[in-house]
Amino acid sequence: MRISVIICTYNRAKFINACLEHLYAQDLSKADFEVVIVNNNCTDNTAEIVDAFISSHSDIDIRQVYETNQGLSYARNRGIKEAKYEIISYIDDDGEAVPDWLSKIKALFLADDTLSGVGGKVIPKYETEEPKWLSFHTRMMVTHIDYGDQSFKCFGKKYPPGCNMSYRKDVLKKTNGFNESLKWRVDDKHIFYEVIKVNDEVYYMPELIVGHNIDAYRVSDESFDVLSYRLGQEEKLRTRDLGVMTYLAKVFDYTAIYFVTWAYYLKFAISGEA
């Protein structure tokens, strides 16, 4: 059993080299995995950094491909098409996998041939300090995923995060892949719901850990405005095709989050920390 690691990248020159170095340092034999970087129209020097890495690391199976359709789901689907191996593991271009990430993924799939997917922890690495005002809901927007140290079968909102998710390639193909209408934020949720229709043996495994670089801009007001808008728009697209009740439930959910967020704001405003 071998693994195809897919990195979908867009203008992450700041972090892409560290992501690749952490994959190169994996304790799994380099014969047991490949790395595919899907360049999704980068306009910075990401392509040159990746090419330089490939040139200087000839002992690893690694290549860069280009996906001109803009959007994360397009890039992730391109990764499925490019993948040579049975297991597809996605990691973000600003992610840093712990050294045994791939060896543990392989061991989990080898131990259980009914397993269709796994995900694990995503731990932020802040360029600055974590803002005091982050709540459970806003922390999720910088992809901080930690459901504790016990494994469990994924359900509901607890699904493998895009920065640290692995699925069998044949299962992904049966789902027809990622929803290309969801280009930025919720395609990992969509693919989980589609996968469990095929095979619901998807698990959270706390030993699968990825660090996630969060620069100062990611926790700025401007960034959260953009993230909130994109998340709302994509959840609207995702749920409106699932029926009126699902759509209204999401509206209620987000309305509740809105008021909780205002409560947090008032708390910090009163304390002078807002």
C-alpha positions as CSV (number, residue, x, y, z in Angstrom):
1,M,0.0,0.0,0.0
2,R,1.3,3.4,-1.0
3,I,0.1,7.0,-0.5
4,S,-0.4,10.0,-2.8
5,V,0.1,13.2,-0.8
6,I,-1.8,16.1,-2.5
7,I,-0.9,19.7,-1.8
8,C,-3.2,22.3,-3.4
9,T,-1.4,25.6,-3.5
10,Y,-2.3,29.2,-4.2
11,N,0.3,31.9,-3.4
12,R,1.9,30.3,-0.4
13,A,5.5,31.1,-1.2
14,K,5.9,31.9,2.5
15,F,5.1,28.4,3.7
16,I,5.3,25.9,0.8
17,N,9.0,25.0,1.3
18,A,8.5,24.2,5.0
19,C,5.5,22.0,4.0
20,L,7.6,20.1,1.6
21,E,10.6,19.7,4.0
22,H,8.3,18.2,6.6
23,L,7.0,15.7,4.0
24,Y,10.6,14.9,3.0
25,A,11.4,14.2,6.7
26,Q,8.6,11.6,7.1
27,D,9.8,8.3,8.6
28,L,7.9,6.3,6.0
29,S,10.0,4.9,3.2
30,K,10.2,7.3,0.3
31,A,9.3,4.4,-2.0
32,D,5.9,4.2,-0.3
33,F,4.6,7.7,-1.1
34,E,4.5,10.4,-3.8
35,V,3.9,14.1,-3.4
36,V,1.8,16.0,-6.0
37,I,1.7,19.8,-5.8
38,V,-1.3,21.2,-7.6
39,N,-0.5,24.8,-8.5
40,N,-3.8,26.6,-8.8
41,N,-2.7,29.7,-10.8
42,C,-0.2,31.0,-8.3
43,T,1.0,34.6,-9.1
44,D,3.8,34.7,-6.6
45,N,7.0,32.6,-6.8
46,T,5.5,29.4,-5.4
47,A,6.2,27.6,-8.7
48,E,9.9,28.5,-8.6
49,I,10.3,27.4,-5.0
50,V,8.6,24.1,-5.7
51,D,10.7,23.5,-8.8
52,A,13.9,24.3,-6.8
53,F,12.8,21.8,-4.1
54,I,12.1,19.1,-6.7
55,S,15.5,19.7,-8.3
56,S,17.3,19.4,-5.0
57,H,15.4,16.3,-3.7
58,S,15.8,13.8,-6.5
59,D,15.3,10.8,-4.1
60,I,11.6,11.5,-3.6
61,D,8.8,11.0,-6.0
62,I,7.5,14.6,-6.3
63,R,6.0,16.7,-9.1
64,Q,4.2,19.9,-9.8
65,V,1.1,20.1,-12.0
66,Y,-1.0,23.1,-13.0
67,E,-4.8,23.4,-12.6
68,T,-6.1,26.5,-14.4
69,N,-9.7,26.3,-13.1
70,Q,-9.6,28.6,-10.0
71,G,-10.8,27.1,-6.8
72,L,-9.7,24.6,-4.1
73,S,-12.2,21.9,-5.2
74,Y,-10.9,22.0,-8.8
75,A,-7.4,21.6,-7.4
76,R,-8.4,18.7,-5.1
77,N,-10.2,16.9,-7.9
78,R,-7.1,17.4,-10.1
79,G,-5.2,15.7,-7.3
80,I,-7.4,12.7,-7.5
81,K,-6.8,12.4,-11.2
82,E,-3.0,12.7,-10.8
83,A,-2.7,10.3,-7.8
84,K,-1.0,7.0,-8.6
85,Y,-1.7,5.2,-5.3
86,E,-4.5,3.7,-3.3
87,I,-4.6,6.2,-0.5
88,I,-4.9,10.0,-1.0
89,S,-3.8,12.3,1.8
90,Y,-4.5,16.0,1.6
91,I,-2.4,18.6,3.5
92,D,-2.6,22.3,3.1
93,D,0.3,24.3,1.5
94,D,0.9,26.0,4.9
95,G,0.7,22.7,6.9
96,E,3.6,20.9,8.6
97,A,3.1,17.1,9.2
98,V,4.7,15.5,12.1
99,P,7.4,12.9,11.1
100,D,5.2,9.8,11.6
101,W,2.1,11.3,9.9
102,L,2.3,9.1,6.8
103,S,3.5,6.0,8.5
104,K,0.6,6.1,10.9
105,I,-1.9,6.7,8.0
106,K,-0.5,3.7,6.2
107,A,-0.7,1.5,9.3
108,L,-4.3,2.5,10.0
109,F,-5.5,1.6,6.5
110,L,-3.4,-1.6,6.5
111,A,-5.0,-2.7,9.8
112,D,-8.6,-2.3,8.6
113,D,-9.6,-2.9,5.0
114,T,-13.1,-1.5,5.7
115,L,-11.7,1.9,6.6
116,S,-12.6,4.6,4.0
117,G,-11.1,7.6,5.6
118,V,-9.2,9.2,8.5
119,G,-8.5,12.7,9.8
120,G,-6.7,14.1,12.8
121,K,-5.6,17.1,14.7
122,V,-4.7,20.5,13.1
123,I,-2.8,22.7,15.5
124,P,-2.2,26.3,14.6
125,K,1.3,27.8,14.6
126,Y,0.6,31.5,15.0
127,E,3.0,34.1,13.6
128,T,1.9,36.3,16.5
129,E,0.0,35.2,19.6
130,E,-3.4,33.6,19.4
131,P,-6.0,36.5,19.8
132,K,-7.7,36.4,23.1
133,W,-11.1,36.9,21.4
134,L,-11.1,33.7,19.5
135,S,-14.0,31.5,20.5
136,F,-14.8,27.9,19.6
137,H,-16.5,29.0,16.4
138,T,-14.0,31.6,15.3
139,R,-11.1,29.3,16.2
140,M,-12.5,26.8,13.7
141,M,-12.1,29.5,11.0
142,V,-8.3,29.3,11.3
143,T,-8.6,25.5,11.2
144,H,-7.9,24.6,14.8
145,I,-9.1,21.0,15.1
146,D,-8.6,19.1,18.3
147,Y,-11.3,16.7,19.4
148,G,-9.3,15.2,22.2
149,D,-7.1,12.2,22.5
150,Q,-9.6,9.4,21.9
151,S,-10.4,8.1,18.4
152,F,-14.0,8.0,17.3
153,K,-16.2,7.5,14.2
154,C,-16.7,10.9,12.5
155,F,-20.2,12.3,12.5
156,G,-22.0,15.6,12.0
157,K,-19.7,18.5,12.1
158,K,-16.8,16.4,13.3
159,Y,-15.2,15.3,10.0
160,P,-11.7,15.1,8.6
161,P,-10.4,18.7,8.0
162,G,-9.0,19.6,4.6
163,C,-5.6,20.2,6.0
164,N,-5.4,16.7,7.4
165,M,-7.7,14.2,5.6
166,S,-7.0,10.9,3.9
167,Y,-9.4,8.7,1.9
168,R,-9.2,5.6,-0.2
169,K,-8.9,6.7,-3.9
170,D,-11.6,4.3,-5.0
171,V,-14.1,5.7,-2.5
172,L,-13.4,9.3,-3.7
173,K,-14.0,8.2,-7.2
174,K,-17.4,6.7,-6.3
175,T,-18.4,10.1,-4.9
176,N,-17.6,11.9,-8.2
177,G,-15.1,14.0,-6.2
178,F,-15.3,17.4,-4.7
179,N,-18.1,19.8,-5.5
180,E,-16.5,22.4,-7.8
181,S,-19.2,25.0,-6.9
182,L,-17.6,25.1,-3.4
183,K,-14.3,26.7,-4.3
184,W,-12.9,27.9,-0.9
185,R,-14.2,26.7,2.4
186,V,-16.6,23.8,2.9
187,D,-15.6,21.2,0.3
188,D,-14.0,19.0,3.0
189,K,-17.4,18.9,4.7
190,H,-19.2,18.1,1.4
191,I,-16.8,15.3,0.5
192,F,-17.2,13.7,4.0
193,Y,-20.9,13.6,3.6
194,E,-20.5,12.1,0.2
195,V,-17.9,9.5,1.3
196,I,-20.1,8.2,4.2
197,K,-22.9,7.5,1.6
198,V,-20.4,5.0,0.1
199,N,-18.7,3.8,3.2
200,D,-19.2,5.4,6.6
201,E,-16.1,4.0,8.2
202,V,-14.4,7.4,8.6
203,Y,-12.5,8.1,11.9
204,Y,-10.9,10.8,13.8
205,M,-7.4,9.6,14.9
206,P,-5.7,11.9,17.4
207,E,-2.2,10.6,16.6
208,L,-2.4,12.1,13.1
209,I,-1.1,15.6,13.7
210,V,-0.5,18.5,11.3
211,G,0.8,21.9,12.4
212,H,-0.9,24.8,10.5
213,N,0.9,28.1,10.0
214,I,-1.3,31.1,10.7
215,D,0.3,34.4,9.7
216,A,-0.7,37.7,11.2
217,Y,-3.1,38.6,8.4
218,R,-5.2,35.4,8.9
219,V,-6.4,36.8,12.3
220,S,-7.0,40.3,11.2
221,D,-10.4,41.9,11.0
222,E,-10.2,42.1,7.2
223,S,-9.3,38.4,6.9
224,F,-12.2,37.3,9.2
225,D,-14.6,39.5,7.1
226,V,-13.5,37.7,4.0
227,L,-13.6,34.2,5.6
228,S,-17.0,34.8,7.1
229,Y,-18.5,35.9,3.8
230,R,-17.0,33.0,1.9
231,L,-18.1,30.5,4.5
232,G,-21.6,31.9,4.5
233,Q,-21.9,31.9,0.7
234,E,-20.6,28.3,0.3
235,E,-22.7,26.9,3.1
236,K,-25.7,28.5,1.3
237,L,-24.7,26.7,-1.9
238,R,-24.0,23.5,-0.1
239,T,-27.3,23.3,1.8
240,R,-29.8,24.7,-0.6
241,D,-29.6,21.5,-2.7
242,L,-30.2,19.4,0.4
243,G,-33.7,20.5,1.1
244,V,-35.6,23.3,2.8
245,M,-35.2,21.9,6.3
246,T,-31.4,21.5,6.0
247,Y,-31.1,25.0,4.6
248,L,-33.3,26.5,7.4
249,A,-31.4,24.5,10.0
250,K,-28.1,26.1,8.8
251,V,-29.7,29.6,8.8
252,F,-30.7,29.0,12.4
253,D,-27.2,27.7,13.3
254,Y,-25.5,30.7,11.8
255,T,-27.9,33.1,13.4
256,A,-27.1,31.6,16.8
257,I,-23.4,31.8,16.1
258,Y,-23.8,35.5,15.1
259,F,-25.4,36.4,18.4
260,V,-22.9,34.4,20.4
261,T,-20.1,36.2,18.6
262,W,-21.6,39.6,19.5
263,A,-21.8,38.4,23.1
264,Y,-18.1,37.7,23.0
265,Y,-17.4,41.1,21.4
266,L,-19.4,42.9,24.2
267,K,-17.5,41.0,26.8
268,F,-14.2,42.2,25.5
269,A,-15.5,45.7,24.8
270,I,-16.6,46.0,28.4
271,S,-13.3,44.8,29.6
272,G,-11.4,47.2,27.3
273,E,-9.8,44.4,25.3
274,A,-11.8,44.7,22.1
